[in-house]
Amino acid sequence: MSAFALALLLFAAADAPTPSNQAAAKMTLPAGFHATLFASEPDVVKPIAMTTDDRGRLWVAESHSYPHWITDGKDGHDRILIFESSKSTGHFASCKVFSDHATNLSGVAVGFGGVWLCSTPNLLFIPLKPNGDEPAGPPVVVLDGWDLKAKHNVFNQLVWGPDGWLYGCNGILSNSRVGKPGTPDAERVAFNCGVWRYHPIKKRFEVVASGTTNPWGLDFDDRGEAFITNCVIKHLFHVVPGAHYERMYGQDLDANSFGLMESCADHIHWAGGAWTSSRGGEGAHGEAGGGHAHAGAMIYLGDNWPDAYRDHVFMCNLHGSRVNQDVLERVGSGYVAHHGKDFLFANDPWFRGLALLYGPDGGVYVSDWCDTGECHNYEKITPTTGRIYKVTYGEPTALDVDVAKLSDEELVKLQLHKNDWWVRHARRLLQERANDDKLDRKLVQPLLVKMLNKQTETPRRLRALWALHGIGGLDEQALTKLLDDADETVRGWAVRLLLEDEKASAAVTAKLAAMAHTDKSALVRLALASALQRLPAAARWPIAEGLAAREEDAKDANLPLMIWYGIEGLVPTDPDRAAALLVKARIPLVREYIARRIAAGAE
């Protein structure tokens, strides 16, 4: 029997999943950890996405529509469930159906007075009544234009970013054209795979980065850097705003990108060859990590697991029926992800983990689609299975949670909490209160400024910075001052936030150009290169000239291409200045691509 045939046999060996009441006990975990069954069929079926609200309750989106997406606009039977946690057993205490007639669900988030849903072809918002349990009105289509032809590559994952935007992913199988309802086609944003974001107050949609294949999972590390998990090609990408990443196939939407950025991972989780051979995750594939198909990025920043796991990336491996672990190392302007010891083995061939999420007690929820197929199986779907497990170290502390009831001052203090769950919810609530004119700015702003200036640990300073940004407490003068901060990460974020609205004064652009020549941090130079795409042409050239002169960045994993992406559109409009930069640049790739673009324009 061939290895491929054996893998297929193993992949479909079990006729039924491990009984739900035995599944958690069957898992293999590191010493000191244990798993409990939080919920299972019939209480939850096909859990495709999950999130938590400010009371620590688990919101789960069930996708009964998949794989035969509803295309006629009629109501479906996808459900949104609210699980109240038990403080002692690890099993849910109560469950409420929030909605049972949704369609094509693939993502859920709670915030800004409602529930946000990926419901292809729409991004929906359902307003909430004050008790947070019932809709206050019908769903509102915030954005439309995502394409159902994407099959299992539909847009997915909703996560609040540290900058106050709502982030999500999108897959490669079709071309979406996204905009507000009624937007003419010519004014819509073309998008086929990568990462996007939407601002709930400014009502703006942006493509953050393009490429990869089927990203399904997004999270942020302790310094606000985004990472996504991905299928088929390498499994992990560091999301640099404005980047164009390698993809499984097809042409990047910018035909002049020329080169594409690679995964930050230095390894793969299967033994190589055709990805289909990794189904079953056995033998050499199992030793490497289990298989090519990944979902559910989580960077652990909770306070229940040992500190040795903090800031590590965890992801579900569908073919390997396990949870992989990657360890991030800062290298140059970005990161390299090394393969850590696989964290969880389900020991059940039906395990299809889709999401990982830590909660207010630091314990981690793991959702399980629970089936024998995978993302390419459109015919044989088991419609009656689904599980959610909770993984904890020792006994987590029982908590009474309702962050929304805390005072403004208490929300500020939570920015110093070890568990980033509390930090993120408190930060978003401060942003909401500021937007609703319910925030005591005279109290909050000085407290956050003091935290930014007095804290010595970078993550804590960044939390204050992001919270200040969320409440509108940082003007151009304050951010410009931070461009001289001793902390490189603070400087980099000051660049990002200064150009969030794609506007900058002459003084700011002059300062950025000077930094391009003199700043010693590759991370800051990456922020500057990324910012090029948010500036008018005249302001880009001086910054790009400074960055392209930095010979030390010639072999950096990110900077040469990011500089190119920032100037490629300028070359045909100002070929003389481009030619001058070609001569002065000390980064070979930038010189090569300028020459190539000039030649293409002359044809």
C-alpha positions, 0 to 999 in steps of 0.5 A, spaced: 500 500 500 502 506 498 503 512 503 498 516 500 493 510 500 495 509 507 494 516 509 487 516 506 485 510 510 487 513 516 484 519 515 477 516 514 478 510 519 473 512 524 466 511 523 464 515 529 468 520 533 470 519 540 463 519 544 463 526 547 463 524 554 470 521 553 473 526 548 477 530 553 480 525 557 482 522 551 487 528 549 494 528 550 497 535 554 503 537 557 504 536 564 499 540 569 494 541 563 487 538 563 481 539 558 474 539 559 468 538 555 465 545 555 459 543 550 458 538 545 452 536 540 446 536 541 447 543 544 452 545 539 453 543 532 458 545 527 461 551 531 465 555 525 467 561 530 467 564 537 468 570 541 467 572 548 463 578 550 464 583 556 461 578 561 466 573 559 460 569 556 462 565 550 458 566 543 458 561 538 456 561 531 454 555 528 454 554 520 449 549 518 449 553 511 456 550 509 458 547 504 452 549 500 452 556 501 445 560 501 445 564 495 438 566 494 438 571 499 433 567 504 434 566 511 438 560 513 438 556 519 445 558 522 445 559 529 448 564 534 449 561 541 450 564 548 454 560 553 454 562 560 460 558 563 460 554 570 465 556 575 466 549 577 465 543 572 468 546 566 462 545 562 457 550 560 451 552 565 446 555 561 445 556 553 441 561 550 439 562 542 441 569 540 439 567 533 437 561 529 435 564 522 442 567 520 446 565 513 453 563 511 456 564 518 463 564 518 465 570 523 462 573 530 465 579 534 461 583 539 462 590 541 460 597 539 453 596 541 452 590 537 454 583 534 458 583 528 457 577 523 461 574 517 455 572 513 457 572 506 456 576 502 455 581 507 458 584 514 452 584 518 451 588 525 445 586 529 444 592 535 443 589 542 438 591 547 441 593 553 441 586 557 446 584 551 442 578 550 437 579 545 437 583 538 434 590 538 433 590 531 434 587 524 441 585 522 444 591 518 448 590 512 455 594 513 459 592 507 457 587 502 460 584 496 464 578 498 463 572 493 460 566 495 464 562 489 470 562 494 467 556 497 471 554 503 475 560 502 469 565 504 471 571 509 472 569 516 474 571 523 473 577 526 478 580 531 478 587 535 485 590 533 489 594 538 488 600 534 480 600 534 479 597 528 475 590 526 480 585 523 478 579 518 481 574 513 479 572 506 481 566 502 483 566 494 478 562 490 474 568 488 474 575 487 470 580 492 468 587 491 467 590 497 463 596 499 458 599 503 451 597 500 449 601 493 457 603 492 458 603 484 462 597 482 468 602 480 468 605 487 469 598 490 475 595 493 477 589 489 480 583 494 481 576 493 485 573 499 489 576 505 487 581 511 482 586 511 479 591 517 473 596 518 473 602 523 466 601 527 466 609 528 469 612 521 466 607 517 472 605 513 474 599 510 481 597 508 485 591 505 491 591 510 495 585 506 494 581 500 496 574 499 497 567 502 491 562 500 486 561 505 487 565 512 483 562 517 485 565 524 488 572 526 491 574 533 495 580 535 502 579 540 504 583 546 506 588 541 500 589 537 503 585 531 498 581 527 499 574 525 495 569 521 494 562 520 494 559 513 492 553 509 496 549 503 502 553 503 506 555 509 502 556 515 504 562 519 504 569 516 506 576 520 501 581 517 505 587 515 500 593 513 501 594 505 504 587 504 503 582 498 504 575 500 506 569 496 500 565 494 498 558 492 496 560 485 494 566 481 496 573 480 497 578 485 492 584 484 498 589 483 501 586 477 507 590 478 508 587 485 514 583 482 516 579 488 512 577 494 513 576 501 514 569 504 511 566 511 515 568 517 515 560 519 522 557 518 518 550 517 512 546 515 508 542 519 508 536 514 514 532 511 513 535 504 511 533 497 503 533 496 499 536 501 494 531 500 499 526 503 499 529 510 491 527 511 491 523 517 498 526 520 501 519 521 509 517 520 513 523 518 508 528 517 506 527 524 513 528 527 513 534 523 507 537 526 501 533 523 499 536 516 498 542 512 491 545 514 491 550 519 486 554 523 485 558 529 491 563 530 491 564 538 497 568 541 497 566 548 497 572 553 492 570 558 494 568 566 492 561 567 498 557 563 505 558 565 509 564 563 513 559 558 507 559 553 506 567 553 506 570 546 507 563 543 502 562 537 498 556 537 493 553 531 489 547 530 492 542 525 486 539 521 490 533 518 494 532 524 488 532 529 492 536 534 494 543 536 501 546 534 505 551 537 510 556 534 515 560 538 516 567 535 523 570 535 524 577 533 529 577 527 531 584 523 524 588 521 520 582 523 519 575 526 521 568 525 517 562 527 520 556 530 516 550 531 515 548 538 513 542 541 506 540 539 501 542 544 495 538 544 493 531 541 486 530 540 487 522 539 481 522 535 481 522 527 474 526 527 477 532 531 477 538 526 479 544 530 477 551 528 478 556 533 482 557 539 480 563 544 483 565 551 478 568 556 477 572 563 480 566 567 486 565 562 483 558 560 483 556 553 477 554 549 478 550 543 472 549 538 472 542 534 468 542 527 468 534 529 467 531 522 471 526 517 472 531 512 476 537 511 475 544 507 475 541 500 469 536 502 463 539 499 458 532 499 459 528 505 458 533 511 456 530 518 450 535 520 449 533 528 456 533 531 460 539 534 464 540 540 468 545 544 473 544 550 476 548 555 484 547 556 486 550 563 493 549 567 491 547 574 485 550 577 483 557 574 480 562 579 473 562 579 471 569 576 465 574 576 465 578 570 462 584 567 467 589 565 462 594 562 459 595 569 466 598 571 468 605 572 472 609 567 478 609 572 477 601 573 478 600 565 484 604 565 487 600 571 485 594 567 490 596 561 496 593 566 492 586 567 497 580 566 491 577 562 490 581 555 483 579 555 481 584 560 486 589 557 482 588 550 475 589 553 477 595 557 480 598 551 474 597 547 469 600 552 474 606 553 473 607 545 466 606 546 464 611 551 469 616 548 465 615 542 458 616 546 460 622 550 460 618 556 467 618 558 470 622 563 476 625 559 479 629 564 480 623 568 482 618 563 486 622 559 491 624 564 491 617 567 493 614 560 498 619 559 502 617 565 501 610 564 505 611 557 510 615 560 512 612 567 511 604 565 517 601 563 515 595 560 514 596 552 507 592 552 504 596 558 506 602 554 503 600 548 497 599 551 496 606 554 498 608 547 493 604 544 487 606 549 489 614 548 488 613 540 482 609 541 479 615 545 482 620 541 487 623 546 493 623 541 493 629 536 499 630 531 503 634 536 503 628 541 504 623 536 510 627 533 513 627 540 513 620 540 517 619 534 523 620 538 521 615 544 527 611 546 523 605 545 523 602 538 516 599 538 513 606 541 516 609 535 514 604 530 506 605 532 507 612 533 508 612 525 502 607 524 497 612 528 500 618 525 498 616 518 492 612 520 487 617 516 492 617 510 494 625 512 500 628 515 503 635 515 509 637 512 513 637 518 511 630 520 513 628 513 519 631 513 520 628 520 519 621 517 524 622 512 529 624 517 528 618 520 528 614 514 536 616 514 537 615 521 533 611 525 537 605 528 531 600 528 529 596 523 522 595 526 521 603 525 524 602 518 519 597 516 513 602 519 516 607 515 516 603 509 509 600 510 507 608 511 509 610 504 502 607 501 498 612 506 502 618 503 501 622 497 506 621 492 510 628 493 511 625 500 513 618 499 520 620 495 524 623 500 522 617 505 523 612 500 530 615 498 532 614 505 530 607 506 533 605 500 540 608 502 540 603 508 545 598 505 544 594 512 537 592 510 538 589 503 537 582 506 532 583 510 526 579 510 521 585 509 524 591 508 526 591 500 519 589 498 516 593 502 520 599 500 518 597 493 511 596 494 511 604 496 514 607 490 512 602 484 506 606 482 510 613 482 515 610 477 511 611 471 509 618 473 516 620 475 521 616 471 527 621 472 526 621 480 526 614 479 532 613 475 535 618 480 533 613 486 536 607 482 543 610 482 543 612 489 539 606 492 543 601 496 538 595 496 539 591 490 532 588 489 529 596 489 534 597 484 532 591 480 525 593 480 525 600 479 529 598 472 524 593 471 518 598 472 521 603 468 523 598 462 515 596 462 513 603 462 517 604 456 514 598 452 
